[in-house]
């Protein structure tokens, strides 16, 4: 029986393990925390990601290694890759960990990106603001996610506050200034590439964020055939250039019919959670198939789907489970402000039914602000067409 090793023990590892059970797979999770939620579904080895003794014990027990999140040290991935197959490869992981390398790669592949410039000193910040203009965003090059490690610079007067907030990290993780994009909406492509180069992309997804954290995702996104094809082509370029193996997400800003790449996530992704019930195969199973060298499943939709993220603490499940297409996912985490603790997916055959279900759930849970943007999109004469 094949054992899959997962570096990181959060909800993504948990859902990977759940998806692997029907495939007859075993799992071993490595995480620094003894209460990592994936440990409720798979054996958990507690250890630091840069502890070579822990990595050696881990490698001895698994047949292939993958990741739960992208901030696993690339050096550890490289060390493991000398002993056991590691997917996605350490190179893809290293590129995705550094916003400067990532943006540079997009540019080399002809994928439009917002203006950007690396910054390592206060004087360089002033120079970047003069070239890029304001508003803009200063970010750490590494380790930032879900809105962390970022400072929005609305005017030149904010430069000092931005440097006070992030400047100390210039020497350790690096900084980058990115031009602000007045986008119409945020889209993502969740795609899989197998060991032999087979490529499959799920339908384009539209996403809504609150304070930099995903709040809701809707699939399929309302988009022209040309826009959908362009988004998938960009994802394919990234996958092939990095010899990627596994599932990843390419996050995009949309301005009319123009797409700009924001970032890639070298792992299964929050905006693909709807695939568990909303597609013929989930992102989690396709990731496992990819890293094991199995044929990829067909990522066709089952009707329409909306995923709602639960942060801080789990709401009551009754409103969602009362819906015919309601599905509930509790990650088994303790409550904590801002923490991703679960999600729900609502599925329906057409836009009106999904809109009604979302309205019922939003009212029952007193979350109208979370569902209203999705309902508004659904009511724009249908979703998914030209």
C-alpha positions as CSV (number, residue, x, y, z in Angstrom):
1,X,0.0,0.0,0.0
2,X,1.4,3.4,-1.0
3,X,2.0,5.9,1.8
4,X,1.9,9.6,0.9
5,X,3.8,12.0,3.1
6,X,2.4,15.5,3.6
7,X,4.5,18.4,4.9
8,X,2.1,20.5,6.9
9,X,-0.9,19.3,8.9
10,X,-3.6,21.9,8.3
11,X,-7.0,21.5,6.7
12,X,-5.6,21.0,3.3
13,X,-3.6,17.9,4.5
14,X,-6.8,16.8,6.2
15,X,-8.8,17.0,3.0
16,X,-6.1,15.3,1.0
17,X,-6.2,12.4,3.4
18,X,-9.9,12.1,3.2
19,X,-9.8,12.1,-0.6
20,X,-7.1,9.4,-0.6
21,X,-9.0,6.8,1.5
22,X,-11.1,5.6,-1.5
23,X,-7.8,5.2,-3.5
24,X,-6.5,2.9,-0.9
25,X,-3.7,5.3,0.2
26,X,-2.1,5.7,3.6
27,X,-0.7,9.0,4.9
28,X,1.9,10.4,7.2
29,X,1.7,14.1,8.1
30,X,4.7,16.0,9.4
31,X,3.9,19.2,11.4
32,X,5.5,21.2,14.2
33,X,2.2,21.2,16.1
34,X,0.9,18.2,18.1
35,X,-2.7,19.4,17.6
36,X,-2.5,19.9,13.8
37,X,-6.0,19.2,12.6
38,X,-4.9,16.7,9.9
39,X,-3.8,14.4,12.8
40,X,-7.5,13.6,13.4
41,X,-7.5,11.9,10.0
42,X,-4.0,10.5,9.5
43,X,-1.0,9.6,11.5
44,X,0.9,12.7,12.7
45,X,4.7,13.0,13.2
46,X,5.5,16.1,15.2
47,X,8.7,17.8,14.1
48,X,10.1,21.0,12.6
49,X,10.3,21.3,8.8
50,X,14.0,22.0,9.0
51,X,14.9,19.2,11.4
52,X,16.9,16.8,9.3
53,X,16.5,14.0,11.9
54,X,12.7,14.4,11.7
55,X,12.8,14.6,7.9
56,X,14.9,11.4,7.8
57,X,12.4,9.5,9.9
58,X,9.6,10.9,7.7
59,X,11.3,10.0,4.5
60,X,11.9,6.4,5.6
61,X,8.1,5.8,6.1
62,X,6.7,7.3,2.9
63,X,6.7,6.6,-0.9
64,X,6.1,10.1,-2.1
65,X,6.0,13.6,-0.5
66,X,3.7,16.6,-1.1
67,X,2.8,19.8,0.7
68,X,0.0,21.3,2.7
69,X,1.3,24.8,2.4
70,X,3.9,26.7,0.4
71,X,6.1,28.0,3.3
72,X,7.8,24.7,3.9
73,X,11.5,25.5,3.6
74,X,12.6,24.9,0.0
75,X,15.9,23.5,1.3
76,X,14.0,20.8,3.2
77,X,12.1,19.9,0.1
78,X,15.4,19.6,-1.8
79,X,16.9,17.5,0.9
80,X,13.9,15.1,0.8
81,X,13.9,15.0,-3.0
82,X,17.3,13.3,-2.8
83,X,15.7,10.5,-0.9
84,X,12.1,10.2,-2.0
85,X,10.0,11.6,-4.9
86,X,8.7,15.1,-4.0
87,X,5.9,16.8,-5.9
88,X,5.5,19.6,-6.7
89,X,9.3,19.9,-7.2
90,X,11.5,22.1,-5.0
91,X,12.1,24.5,-7.9
92,X,8.4,25.3,-8.3
93,X,8.1,25.6,-4.5
94,X,11.0,28.0,-4.4
95,X,9.6,30.2,-7.1
96,X,6.2,30.4,-5.6
97,X,7.7,31.3,-2.2
98,X,9.3,34.5,-3.5
99,X,7.0,37.1,-4.9
100,X,9.9,38.7,-6.9
101,X,10.8,35.3,-8.5
102,X,7.1,34.6,-9.2
103,X,6.4,38.0,-10.8
104,X,9.6,37.7,-12.9
105,X,8.5,34.3,-14.1
106,X,5.1,35.6,-15.1
107,X,6.7,38.3,-17.1
108,X,9.1,35.9,-18.8
109,X,6.1,33.8,-19.9
110,X,4.3,36.8,-21.4
111,X,1.7,36.9,-18.6
112,X,0.7,40.5,-17.7
113,X,1.4,41.5,-14.1
114,X,1.0,44.8,-12.1
115,X,4.1,47.0,-12.0
116,X,6.5,45.8,-9.4
117,X,10.0,46.6,-7.9
118,X,12.1,44.9,-5.3
119,X,12.9,47.1,-2.3
120,X,15.7,46.6,0.3
121,X,16.2,50.2,1.7
122,X,14.2,53.2,2.6
123,X,15.7,55.1,-0.3
124,X,14.7,52.3,-2.7
125,X,11.1,52.5,-1.4
126,X,11.0,56.2,-2.3
127,X,12.3,55.3,-5.8
128,X,9.8,52.6,-6.2
129,X,6.9,54.9,-5.3
130,X,8.2,57.5,-7.7
131,X,8.3,54.9,-10.6
132,X,5.1,52.9,-9.8
133,X,3.0,55.6,-8.2
134,X,0.4,55.5,-5.5
135,X,-1.7,53.8,-4.4
136,X,0.4,50.7,-4.2
137,X,1.1,47.8,-1.9
138,X,4.4,46.9,-0.2
139,X,4.6,43.2,0.7
140,X,7.2,40.9,2.1
141,X,8.7,38.7,-0.7
142,X,8.3,35.6,1.5
143,X,5.9,34.1,4.0
144,X,2.9,36.5,3.5
145,X,-0.5,35.0,2.9
146,X,-4.2,35.8,3.6
147,X,-3.3,39.5,3.7
148,X,-0.4,39.1,6.1
149,X,2.9,40.9,5.5
150,X,1.3,43.7,3.5
151,X,0.9,47.4,3.8
152,X,-1.2,49.5,1.5
153,X,0.3,52.8,0.6
154,X,-2.5,55.2,-0.3
155,X,-0.3,58.3,-0.6
156,X,3.3,59.3,-0.4
157,X,2.7,60.4,3.2
158,X,2.2,56.7,4.1
159,X,5.7,55.7,3.1
160,X,7.2,56.2,6.5
161,X,4.5,54.1,8.2
162,X,4.9,51.4,5.6
163,X,8.7,51.2,6.3
164,X,8.1,51.2,10.0
165,X,5.7,48.3,9.6
166,X,7.7,46.1,7.2
167,X,11.2,47.6,6.8
168,X,12.8,45.5,9.4
169,X,12.1,42.4,7.2
170,X,13.9,43.8,4.2
171,X,17.1,41.9,5.0
172,X,15.5,38.7,6.1
173,X,12.6,37.9,3.7
174,X,12.9,40.8,1.3
175,X,10.3,43.4,0.2
176,X,8.5,44.2,-3.0
177,X,6.3,47.1,-4.1
178,X,3.4,46.3,-6.4
179,X,1.2,48.7,-8.3
180,X,-2.4,48.8,-7.1
181,X,-4.8,47.2,-9.6
182,X,-8.3,48.7,-9.8
183,X,-9.7,45.3,-10.8
184,X,-13.3,44.5,-11.6
185,X,-13.1,41.1,-9.9
186,X,-10.7,38.4,-8.7
187,X,-10.6,35.1,-10.5
188,X,-8.6,31.9,-10.1
189,X,-7.7,28.9,-12.1
190,X,-7.2,25.7,-10.1
191,X,-5.4,23.2,-12.3
192,X,-3.5,19.9,-12.2
193,X,-0.5,18.6,-14.1
194,X,0.6,15.0,-13.9
195,X,4.0,13.5,-13.9
196,X,3.7,12.8,-17.7
197,X,2.6,16.3,-18.5
198,X,-1.2,15.8,-18.7
199,X,-2.9,19.1,-17.8
200,X,-6.5,19.6,-16.6
201,X,-8.1,22.8,-15.4
202,X,-11.2,23.3,-13.3
203,X,-13.7,25.9,-14.5
204,X,-12.7,29.5,-13.8
205,X,-13.7,30.6,-10.3
206,X,-14.7,34.1,-9.1
207,X,-13.6,35.0,-5.6
208,X,-14.5,37.6,-2.9
209,X,-12.0,38.5,-0.2
210,X,-12.5,40.4,3.1
211,X,-9.3,41.9,4.7
212,X,-7.2,39.7,2.3
213,X,-8.9,36.4,3.3
214,X,-11.1,34.5,1.0
215,X,-14.8,34.8,1.9
216,X,-16.6,33.2,-1.0
217,X,-16.0,31.5,-4.3
218,X,-18.4,30.9,-7.2
219,X,-18.0,28.5,-10.0
220,X,-18.2,28.7,-12.9
221,X,-17.3,32.4,-13.1
222,X,-19.2,34.5,-15.5
223,X,-16.7,35.0,-18.3
224,X,-16.5,34.9,-22.1
225,X,-15.0,31.9,-23.7
226,X,-12.0,33.9,-24.7
227,X,-11.4,35.0,-21.2
228,X,-11.7,31.5,-19.8
229,X,-9.3,30.2,-22.5
230,X,-6.8,33.0,-21.7
231,X,-6.8,32.2,-17.9
232,X,-6.3,28.5,-18.5
233,X,-3.5,29.2,-21.1
234,X,-1.7,31.3,-18.5
235,X,-2.0,28.5,-15.9
236,X,-0.7,26.0,-18.5
237,X,2.3,28.2,-19.2
238,X,3.2,28.3,-15.5
239,X,2.8,24.6,-15.0
240,X,4.9,23.7,-18.0
241,X,7.7,26.3,-17.3
242,X,8.1,25.0,-13.8
243,X,7.6,21.3,-14.7
244,X,4.9,21.3,-12.1
245,X,3.3,18.1,-10.7
246,X,0.2,18.4,-8.7
247,X,-2.6,20.9,-8.2
248,X,-2.0,24.6,-8.0
249,X,-3.9,27.8,-8.2
250,X,-3.2,30.9,-10.4
251,X,-4.8,34.0,-8.9
252,X,-5.8,36.7,-11.4
253,X,-7.1,40.2,-11.4
254,X,-9.7,40.9,-14.1
255,X,-10.1,44.3,-15.7
256,X,-12.8,44.0,-18.4
257,X,-11.4,41.4,-20.8
258,X,-7.8,41.8,-19.5
259,X,-6.2,39.4,-16.9
260,X,-3.2,40.2,-14.7
261,X,-1.5,37.5,-12.6
262,X,-1.4,38.2,-8.9
263,X,0.2,35.1,-7.6
264,X,0.3,31.3,-7.7
265,X,-0.2,28.8,-4.8
266,X,1.8,25.6,-5.3
267,X,-0.8,23.4,-3.6
268,X,-4.5,22.6,-3.4
269,X,-6.3,25.9,-2.8
270,X,-9.1,27.5,-0.8
271,X,-10.8,28.7,-4.0
272,X,-11.0,25.1,-5.2
273,X,-12.8,23.6,-2.2
274,X,-16.1,23.7,-4.1
275,X,-14.7,20.9,-6.3
276,X,-15.4,18.3,-3.5
277,X,-19.1,18.3,-4.3
278,X,-19.3,20.6,-7.3
279,X,-17.1,18.7,-9.8
280,X,-16.7,15.2,-11.2
281,X,-13.4,15.0,-9.3
282,X,-12.1,17.1,-6.4
283,X,-8.9,19.1,-6.5
284,X,-7.7,16.9,-3.7
285,X,-8.1,13.6,-5.5
286,X,-6.6,15.1,-8.7
287,X,-3.6,16.3,-6.7
288,X,-3.1,12.8,-5.4
289,X,-3.5,11.2,-8.8
290,X,-0.9,13.7,-10.2
291,X,1.8,13.1,-7.6
292,X,1.3,9.3,-7.8
293,X,1.5,9.2,-11.6
294,X,-2.1,8.1,-12.0
295,X,-4.4,9.4,-14.8
296,X,-6.1,12.7,-14.0
297,X,-9.8,12.9,-13.5
298,X,-12.1,15.0,-15.5
299,X,-12.7,18.4,-13.7
300,X,-16.1,19.0,-15.2
301,X,-18.7,20.8,-13.1
302,X,-21.9,19.3,-11.6
303,X,-24.2,22.3,-12.1
304,X,-23.0,25.4,-10.2
305,X,-21.4,25.8,-6.8
306,X,-20.5,28.4,-4.2
307,X,-18.1,27.9,-1.3
308,X,-18.4,30.0,1.9
309,X,-15.4,30.2,4.2
310,X,-15.9,30.1,7.9
311,X,-13.5,32.2,10.0
312,X,-13.0,32.4,13.7
313,X,-15.6,29.9,14.8
314,X,-18.0,27.5,13.2
315,X,-21.6,28.8,12.7
316,X,-24.6,26.5,13.2
317,X,-24.8,23.9,10.4
318,X,-28.6,23.6,10.3
319,X,-29.1,26.4,7.7
320,X,-26.7,24.8,5.2
321,X,-27.7,21.2,5.8
322,X,-31.3,22.2,5.3
323,X,-30.5,22.9,1.6
324,X,-30.7,20.1,-0.9
325,X,-27.3,21.0,-2.2
326,X,-25.8,22.0,1.1
327,X,-22.5,20.5,2.3
328,X,-20.6,21.1,5.5
329,X,-16.9,20.9,6.3
330,X,-15.7,21.3,9.9
331,X,-11.9,21.3,10.1
332,X,-11.8,20.2,13.7
333,X,-10.0,23.3,14.9
334,X,-10.4,25.3,18.0
335,X,-12.0,28.8,17.6
336,X,-9.7,31.7,17.1
337,X,-10.2,35.1,15.6
338,X,-9.4,35.1,11.9
339,X,-8.6,31.4,11.8
340,X,-10.0,29.2,8.9
341,X,-12.1,26.7,10.8
342,X,-14.3,25.3,8.1
343,X,-16.4,25.9,5.0
344,X,-19.7,25.1,3.3
345,X,-20.5,24.5,-0.3
346,X,-23.9,25.1,-1.8
347,X,-24.6,23.3,-5.2
348,X,-27.5,23.7,-7.6
349,X,-28.2,23.1,-11.2
350,X,-28.9,26.7,-12.2
351,X,-28.3,30.2,-11.0
352,X,-31.8,31.0,-9.6
353,X,-31.8,28.0,-7.3
354,X,-28.3,28.7,-6.1
355,X,-29.1,32.3,-5.4
356,X,-32.2,31.3,-3.4
357,X,-30.2,28.9,-1.3
358,X,-27.5,31.5,-0.6
359,X,-30.1,34.0,0.4
360,X,-31.7,31.5,2.8
361,X,-28.3,30.6,4.4
362,X,-27.2,34.3,4.6
363,X,-30.4,35.2,6.4
364,X,-30.4,32.3,8.8
365,X,-26.7,32.8,9.8
366,X,-27.0,36.7,9.8
367,X,-24.3,36.8,7.1
368,X,-25.9,38.9,4.4
369,X,-22.7,40.7,3.5
370,X,-21.0,37.4,2.8
371,X,-23.6,36.1,0.3
372,X,-24.9,39.3,-1.3
373,X,-22.0,39.8,-3.7
374,X,-22.4,36.3,-5.0
375,X,-26.2,36.6,-5.3
376,X,-25.7,39.8,-7.3
377,X,-23.4,38.1,-9.7
378,X,-25.8,35.2,-10.0
379,X,-28.6,37.6,-10.9
380,X,-26.7,39.1,-13.8
381,X,-28.6,37.1,-16.4
382,X,-26.9,33.8,-15.5
383,X,-23.3,32.9,-14.9
384,X,-20.7,31.2,-17.1
385,X,-21.8,32.5,-20.5
386,X,-20.3,35.1,-22.9
